[in-house]
Amino acid sequence: MPAFLNRPATLWKRLCALLCFAVLAQAGVAFAGDVVPVDQAKIDGDTAWYDIRLLGVEGQGFQDTAAPFDRLPARAEKVVRPPVWSLSRNSAGLCVRFVANATDIQARWKLTSSNLAMPHMPATGVSGLDLYVKSDDGKWHWLANGKPTAQETTAKLIGGIPAGAREFMLYLPLYNGVQSVELGLAKSIKLEKADPRRSGLKPIVFYGTSITQGGCASRPGMVHTAILGRWLDAPVINLGFSGNGRLEPEVGQYIAEIDASVFVLDCLPNIEAKDVTERTEPLVAQLRKNHPTTPIVLVEDRDYSDSFLVTGKLKRNRDSQAALKATYEKLKAAGNKNLYYITGPDMLGADNEGTVDSSHPTDLGFFRQAEAFHKVLAPILK
């Protein structure tokens, strides 16, 4: 029985809560700690295949989506630009957490696109799954990657785990969409929805570009937003849109609907200094209408790795960084509180080894970027 039924309440409130619980349970909604009945799985021999939606998908800011794993609501299709809508159907940042005493875990997933990889980003990151496990010390550890071989893949993620119940987290693809994702466990294994995160934090919402979306991480768990979610024990909503993170009010209106612990605005790689000056302040104002005190973090563009020699790129970096800093100072002077700032130079490291193409981070670059963000976000969330 859910913990909320044990809280002091009038008899009437208890009866109402019990009735609501019964109705939701009848509808197949899993509560934290609830066992997912094996009769809700598809049985194939000795394997039970569970739709991950039975566990509750983490990382979605909206329930009224056109497809189960979209990142914007269906009503956004006619409002945002077509590229933003198309990219919002990629499953970047979505994950499920679950508890199982499994010794072997399989997965099968069907992608929306047959393009599994990009020239500068492997299929394991574009279209793969990523499995983590929480150890006894309470920290998340990488365990396995689901390597896509076709638009529809069945794969054994891990085998030979010692017996015992553990909490797992499965990340979905960064640059592809998924039509369905299923976990395959032995029929005898008990599958449960994970308890809420101990931190109790509301989601961290990231609005940004291809880098925010995850280009070019080798696997979904290595993008900085996912790393930060593990380090800070917080759910993450990834609203990165490759080439299309432009501080647009059409996107801002949906971001403003989300009840967040902090908003992170990281769009400078997709806009010039003029746009930074024109769009940052209105977007902050748009968020402040619904969230007058929620922290907002403004993020400078990272330096291109080759800008030490390609001086035109360095000028673009410095111009956009200066425009954002000037806007930040203006907002602070006007009394805008709970506004924070992350600088861009050396965000990916001073050795120029942090990118795959001078722009998009490698796993090393993402780890360094996560460290830079953590220095600002950790004190805010405390």
C-alpha positions in Angstrom: 0.0 0.0 0.0 1.4 3.5 -0.8 2.9 5.4 2.1 0.5 8.3 1.8 -2.3 6.1 3.1 -0.4 5.8 6.4 -0.4 9.5 7.1 -2.8 11.0 9.7 -6.1 11.9 8.0 -9.8 11.9 8.6 -11.6 8.7 7.8 -13.2 10.4 4.8 -9.8 11.4 3.4 -8.5 7.9 3.9 -11.5 6.4 2.1 -11.0 8.8 -0.8 -7.3 8.0 -1.1 -8.0 4.3 -1.0 -10.6 4.6 -3.7 -8.2 6.7 -5.9 -5.5 4.1 -5.4 -7.9 1.3 -6.4 -9.0 3.0 -9.5 -5.4 3.8 -10.6 -4.2 0.3 -9.8 -7.1 -1.1 -11.9 -5.9 1.1 -14.7 -2.4 -0.4 -14.5 -0.6 2.6 -13.0 2.4 1.4 -11.0 3.3 3.2 -7.7 6.7 3.4 -6.2 7.6 0.1 -4.7 4.8 -1.7 -6.5 5.4 -5.0 -8.1 4.6 -5.0 -11.8 2.5 -8.1 -12.3 3.9 -10.7 -14.6 0.5 -10.9 -16.3 1.2 -7.4 -17.7 4.2 -8.7 -19.6 4.5 -10.6 -22.9 5.6 -14.1 -22.2 8.1 -15.7 -24.6 9.3 -19.0 -23.3 11.0 -18.4 -20.0 11.3 -14.6 -20.6 8.8 -11.9 -19.5 8.9 -8.8 -21.7 7.7 -5.6 -19.8 6.8 -2.4 -21.5 9.0 0.2 -19.7 6.0 2.6 -19.5 4.7 0.3 -16.7 7.6 1.6 -14.6 7.0 5.4 -15.2 9.2 7.3 -17.7 11.4 9.9 -16.1 12.5 13.0 -17.9 9.3 14.0 -19.6 7.9 17.4 -18.7 4.5 16.8 -20.3 1.9 14.0 -20.3 -0.1 15.2 -23.3 2.3 14.0 -25.9 1.5 12.8 -29.4 3.6 9.6 -28.9 4.7 7.9 -25.6 8.4 9.1 -25.7 8.1 12.6 -27.1 9.6 15.6 -25.2 7.1 18.3 -26.1 3.3 18.2 -25.8 1.2 17.4 -28.9 -0.1 20.9 -28.9 3.4 22.3 -29.7 3.4 20.8 -33.2 1.6 23.8 -34.7 3.5 26.3 -32.5 7.2 25.6 -32.6 9.2 25.5 -35.9 9.2 22.1 -37.7 12.8 21.2 -36.9 12.2 21.8 -33.2 9.1 19.6 -33.4 10.9 16.9 -35.3 13.8 16.8 -32.8 11.5 16.9 -29.8 10.5 13.4 -30.9 14.0 12.1 -30.1 14.1 10.5 -26.7 17.1 12.4 -25.3 17.2 12.4 -21.5 14.4 10.0 -21.0 15.0 7.0 -18.6 13.3 4.5 -16.4 14.4 3.4 -12.9 13.4 0.0 -11.6 14.2 -2.6 -8.9 14.7 -6.2 -9.8 16.5 -9.3 -8.4 17.6 -10.2 -11.9 20.8 -12.0 -12.8 20.2 -11.4 -16.5 18.6 -8.4 -18.2 17.6 -8.2 -21.9 16.0 -5.4 -23.9 14.3 -5.0 -27.2 13.5 -1.6 -28.7 12.0 -0.3 -31.9 13.4 3.0 -33.2 11.5 5.6 -35.2 14.3 6.0 -37.7 16.5 3.4 -39.5 19.5 5.9 -39.4 21.3 4.4 -36.4 24.5 6.6 -36.4 26.0 9.8 -37.6 29.5 10.3 -39.1 30.8 11.9 -35.9 28.6 10.0 -33.3 28.3 6.3 -32.9 25.2 4.2 -33.0 25.6 3.4 -29.3 24.9 7.0 -28.5 22.5 7.9 -31.3 20.2 4.9 -31.1 21.4 2.8 -28.1 20.3 2.1 -24.6 22.5 2.6 -21.5 22.1 0.6 -18.3 23.3 1.8 -14.8 23.0 0.2 -11.4 23.0 1.7 -8.0 25.6 0.2 -5.6 25.5 -0.2 -1.9 27.2 3.2 -1.5 24.2 4.9 -3.1 26.2 5.8 -6.3 25.3 5.0 -9.9 27.7 2.8 -11.8 27.6 2.1 -15.6 26.7 -1.6 -16.3 25.9 -2.2 -19.9 25.1 -0.6 -23.3 22.4 -1.8 -25.7 24.0 -1.8 -29.1 21.5 -1.2 -31.9 21.9 -3.5 -34.9 18.7 -2.5 -36.9 15.6 -0.4 -36.5 14.3 -3.1 -34.2 16.9 -4.8 -31.9 16.8 -7.5 -29.2 19.9 -7.7 -27.1 21.2 -9.2 -23.9 22.3 -6.2 -21.8 24.0 -8.1 -19.0 24.3 -11.6 -17.5 25.9 -13.3 -14.6 24.9 -10.8 -11.9 25.0 -12.2 -8.4 21.5 -12.7 -7.0 20.0 -9.8 -5.0 17.6 -7.0 -5.5 19.1 -3.9 -7.0 18.0 -0.5 -8.5 18.7 0.0 -12.2 18.4 2.9 -14.5 17.9 2.6 -18.3 18.6 5.6 -20.5 16.9 5.9 -24.0 18.6 7.0 -27.3 19.8 10.5 -27.7 19.4 11.2 -31.4 16.6 8.8 -32.4 13.1 8.2 -31.3 11.7 5.0 -29.9 8.3 3.5 -30.7 8.6 0.9 -27.9 11.1 -0.3 -25.3 10.8 -3.5 -23.4 12.8 -5.1 -20.6 13.3 -8.9 -20.7 13.5 -10.7 -17.4 13.1 -14.3 -16.4 9.5 -15.0 -15.5 10.4 -15.8 -11.9 12.0 -12.4 -11.4 10.1 -9.7 -9.4 10.1 -6.3 -11.2 9.2 -3.2 -9.1 9.0 0.5 -9.8 11.8 2.4 -8.0 11.1 4.6 -5.1 11.1 8.4 -5.6 14.6 9.9 -5.6 15.8 10.5 -2.0 16.7 14.1 -2.7 13.1 15.0 -3.4 14.2 17.5 -6.0 12.0 18.7 -8.8 13.5 18.3 -12.3 16.4 20.2 -13.6 15.3 21.6 -17.0 18.0 22.1 -19.7 17.1 24.1 -22.8 19.8 24.1 -25.4 21.4 22.8 -28.6 22.9 19.7 -30.1 25.3 19.6 -27.2 22.5 19.6 -24.7 20.8 16.9 -26.7 23.9 14.7 -26.4 26.0 15.2 -29.5 28.5 13.5 -29.5 28.4 11.2 -26.5 29.3 7.6 -27.1 26.3 6.4 -25.1 23.2 8.0 -23.6 24.5 8.1 -20.0 27.6 10.1 -20.9 25.9 13.4 -21.9 26.5 16.0 -19.2 22.8 16.4 -18.3 22.7 12.7 -17.5 25.9 12.8 -15.5 24.5 15.7 -13.5 21.3 13.9 -12.8 23.3 11.0 -11.3 25.6 13.3 -9.3 22.8 15.5 -8.0 20.3 12.7 -7.6 17.8 14.7 -9.5 15.4 14.0 -12.4 16.5 15.8 -15.6 14.4 17.2 -18.5 16.5 17.5 -21.6 15.1 20.0 -24.1 18.1 20.1 -26.4 17.3 20.6 -30.0 20.2 20.0 -32.4 21.0 23.3 -34.3 17.7 24.8 -33.0 18.3 25.9 -29.5 17.6 29.6 -30.1 16.0 31.1 -27.0 12.6 31.1 -28.8 9.4 32.3 -26.9 7.5 29.5 -28.7 9.6 27.0 -26.9 9.8 29.1 -23.7 6.0 29.0 -23.2 6.2 25.2 -22.8 9.3 25.3 -20.6 7.4 27.8 -18.4 4.8 25.1 -17.7 7.3 22.8 -16.0 7.6 22.9 -12.2 11.4 22.8 -12.0 14.1 23.1 -9.4 16.2 25.1 -11.8 16.1 26.2 -15.4 19.4 26.0 -17.4 19.5 28.1 -20.6 22.4 27.0 -22.8 21.6 28.1 -26.4 24.6 30.2 -27.4 26.2 27.7 -29.8 23.1 28.2 -32.1 22.8 32.0 -32.0 25.0 35.0 -32.7 25.7 37.9 -30.2 22.8 40.0 -31.6 20.3 37.3 -30.9 21.7 36.7 -27.5 21.1 40.4 -26.6 17.6 40.4 -28.1 16.3 37.1 -26.8 17.8 36.3 -23.4 16.0 39.0 -21.4 12.5 38.2 -22.9 12.9 34.5 -22.2 13.9 35.1 -18.6 10.9 37.4 -18.2 8.7 34.7 -19.8 9.9 32.1 -17.2 9.6 34.6 -14.3 5.9 35.0 -14.9 5.2 31.5 -13.8 8.3 31.0 -11.6 9.2 34.3 -9.9 11.8 32.7 -7.6 13.0 29.5 -9.3 16.8 29.7 -10.1 17.7 30.4 -13.7 21.2 29.6 -14.9 22.6 31.4 -18.0 25.4 29.5 -19.8 28.1 30.9 -22.0 29.1 29.1 -25.2 32.1 26.7 -24.9 35.2 27.8 -26.9 35.7 25.9 -30.1 38.7 23.6 -29.6 40.5 25.0 -32.7 39.7 28.7 -31.9 43.2 29.2 -30.5 44.3 29.2 -34.2 41.1 29.8 -36.1 40.6 33.3 -34.8 37.3 33.9 -36.5 35.8 31.2 -34.3 37.4 32.8 -31.2 35.8 36.2 -32.1 32.4 34.5 -32.4 32.9 32.9 -29.0 33.9 36.1 -27.3 31.2 38.2 -28.9 28.4 35.9 -27.8 29.9 35.4 -24.3 30.2 39.2 -23.9 26.6 39.7 -25.0 25.3 37.2 -22.5 27.4 38.6 -19.6 26.1 42.1 -20.4 22.5 40.8 -20.3 23.1 39.0 -17.0 24.6 42.1 -15.4 21.6 44.1 -16.7 19.1 41.7 -15.2 20.9 41.5 -11.9 21.0 45.3 -11.7 17.3 45.4 -12.3 16.7 43.3 -9.3 16.3 39.9 -10.9 17.2 37.4 -8.1 18.1 33.8 -8.2 20.0 34.3 -11.5 23.3 32.4 -12.0 26.0 32.2 -14.6 28.4 29.7 -16.0 31.4 30.8 -18.0 32.4 29.2 -21.3 36.2 29.4 -21.8 37.9 26.1 -20.8 34.6 24.5 -20.0 35.7 21.5 -22.0 39.3 21.7 -20.9 42.3 23.8 -21.9 44.1 21.0 -23.7 41.8 21.1 -26.8 41.1 17.3 -26.3 37.4 17.7 -25.3 35.6 17.6 -28.7 35.2 15.3 -31.7 35.0 18.1 -34.3 36.1 21.2 -32.4 32.4 21.8 -31.4 30.7 18.7 -30.0 32.1 17.1 -26.9 33.5 13.6 -26.6 32.8 11.7 -23.4 35.8 13.5 -21.9 34.4 16.9 -22.9 31.0 16.0 -21.4 32.6 14.9 -18.1 34.4 18.2 -17.9 31.3 20.1 -18.8 29.4 18.3 -16.1 32.1 19.3 -13.6 31.7 23.0 -14.6 27.9 22.9 -14.3 28.1 21.0 -11.0 30.1 23.8 -9.3 27.1 26.1 -9.9 24.2 23.8 -9.6 25.1 21.9 -6.5 25.1 25.0 -4.2 21.8 26.1 -5.8 20.1 22.8 -5.1 21.3 22.6 -1.5 
